[in-house]
Amino acid sequence: MKSILTNLMVVCALSFMFACGGKSSTEIAAENRKSGNSPELAKHLKKEHDIMAKEHEFMEKEHRALKKEFDDMDKKYEAAHGGKRDKVYEDAAKDHKKLLDDHTKLVNDHMVLIKQHDEVTRKHGNKEMTDEDFHKAHNALREKHHQMKVKHLEMKSLHDAFEIDFDQLMGKYN
């Protein structure tokens, strides 16, 4: 259990370091002002960047909360059952652990998407990309972002279902 927690802390720390290495929305806006992006487009892209950055912060915060909830449930189960785990709980816990690992990957992929958005914005602003190529790439990134948000909500729902099953297993509703 300690190695899982250690691995998660390393992933969170690396994600934070990766996130801090990116440009701020103000820096991106300044680059866009001296580039080929129109002021309206630059303003819109800055707003998109700010929204994605806030969503990323929320995803990271929620991920830490989900991990803590799982760890707390696991400790409660072990305390209530003298450290023993039955097969049903063990299988569910493994599935939930995989869900948390997949969520970690999603959070990291989201940061990569933000960097890709910044890069496409920069290339278009520096006229390294045509308007047509920019809109094509930008729309693809927006679609990918939407899919990530949907996946995040699906994962949160699965976590909530695990929590309900756990409460039933522990006799909370009896």
Backbone hydrogen bonds, N-H to C=O, Kabsch-Sander energy under -0.5 kcal/mol:
donor,donor_aa,acceptor,acceptor_aa,energy
5,L,1,M,-2.3
6,T,2,K,-2.9
7,N,3,S,-2.8
8,L,4,I,-2.5
9,M,5,L,-2.5
10,V,6,T,-2.4
11,V,7,N,-2.4
12,C,8,L,-2.7
13,A,9,M,-2.7
14,L,10,V,-2.8
15,S,11,V,-2.7
16,F,12,C,-2.5
17,M,13,A,-2.7
18,F,14,L,-2.8
19,A,15,S,-2.8
20,C,16,F,-2.6
21,G,17,M,-1.3
22,G,19,A,-1.1
28,I,24,S,-2.2
29,A,25,S,-2.4
30,A,26,T,-2.3
31,E,27,E,-2.3
32,N,28,I,-2.5
33,R,29,A,-1.9
34,K,30,A,-1.2
35,S,32,N,-1.6
36,G,125,G,-4.8
42,A,38,S,-3.1
43,K,39,P,-2.3
44,H,40,E,-2.3
45,L,41,L,-3.0
46,K,42,A,-2.3
47,K,43,K,-2.2
48,E,44,H,-2.4
49,H,45,L,-2.5
50,D,46,K,-2.7
51,I,47,K,-2.3
52,M,48,E,-2.7
53,A,49,H,-2.6
54,K,50,D,-2.2
55,E,51,I,-2.6
56,H,52,M,-2.3
57,E,53,A,-2.3
58,F,54,K,-2.3
59,M,55,E,-2.6
60,E,56,H,-2.6
61,K,57,E,-2.5
62,E,58,F,-3.0
63,H,59,M,-2.4
64,R,60,E,-2.2
65,A,61,K,-2.0
66,L,62,E,-2.8
67,K,63,H,-2.5
68,K,64,R,-2.3
69,E,65,A,-2.7
70,F,66,L,-2.4
71,D,67,K,-2.6
72,D,68,K,-2.7
73,M,69,E,-2.6
74,D,70,F,-2.7
75,K,71,D,-2.3
76,K,72,D,-2.3
77,Y,73,M,-2.6
78,E,74,D,-2.4
79,A,75,K,-2.6
80,A,76,K,-2.4
81,H,77,Y,-1.6
82,G,79,A,-0.8
83,G,78,E,-3.5
84,K,81,H,-1.9
90,E,86,D,-2.7
91,D,87,K,-2.8
92,A,88,V,-2.0
93,A,89,Y,-3.0
94,K,90,E,-2.2
95,D,91,D,-2.2
96,H,92,A,-2.4
97,K,93,A,-2.6
98,K,94,K,-2.3
99,L,95,D,-2.0
100,L,96,H,-2.3
101,D,97,K,-2.3
102,D,98,K,-2.9
103,H,99,L,-2.2
104,T,100,L,-2.2
105,K,101,D,-2.0
106,L,102,D,-2.2
107,V,103,H,-2.6
108,N,104,T,-2.3
109,D,105,K,-2.9
110,H,106,L,-2.2
111,M,107,V,-1.5
112,V,108,N,-1.8
113,L,109,D,-2.3
114,I,110,H,-2.0
115,K,111,M,-2.0
116,Q,112,V,-2.5
117,H,113,L,-2.6
118,D,114,I,-2.4
119,E,115,K,-2.4
120,V,116,Q,-2.6
121,T,117,H,-2.4
122,R,118,D,-2.5
123,K,119,E,-2.9
124,H,120,V,-2.3
125,G,121,T,-2.4
126,N,122,R,-2.2
127,K,124,H,-1.4
128,E,123,K,-3.2
129,M,123,K,-0.7
134,F,130,T,-2.8
135,H,131,D,-2.8
136,K,132,E,-2.2
137,A,133,D,-2.8
138,H,134,F,-3.4
139,N,135,H,-2.5
140,A,136,K,-1.9
141,L,137,A,-2.3
142,R,138,H,-2.4
143,E,139,N,-2.3
144,K,140,A,-2.4
145,H,141,L,-2.5
146,H,142,R,-2.4
147,Q,143,E,-2.4
148,M,144,K,-2.1
149,K,145,H,-2.2
150,V,146,H,-2.3
151,K,147,Q,-2.6
152,H,148,M,-2.6
153,L,149,K,-2.1
154,E,150,V,-2.3
155,M,151,K,-2.6
156,K,152,H,-2.3
157,S,153,L,-2.2
158,L,154,E,-2.2
159,H,155,M,-2.3
160,D,156,K,-2.4
161,A,157,S,-2.3
162,F,158,L,-2.2
163,E,159,H,-2.4
164,I,160,D,-2.2
165,D,161,A,-2.6
166,F,162,F,-2.7
167,D,163,E,-2.4
168,Q,164,I,-2.2
169,L,165,D,-2.6
170,M,166,F,-2.3
171,G,168,Q,-1.4
172,K,167,D,-2.8
174,N,171,G,-1.1
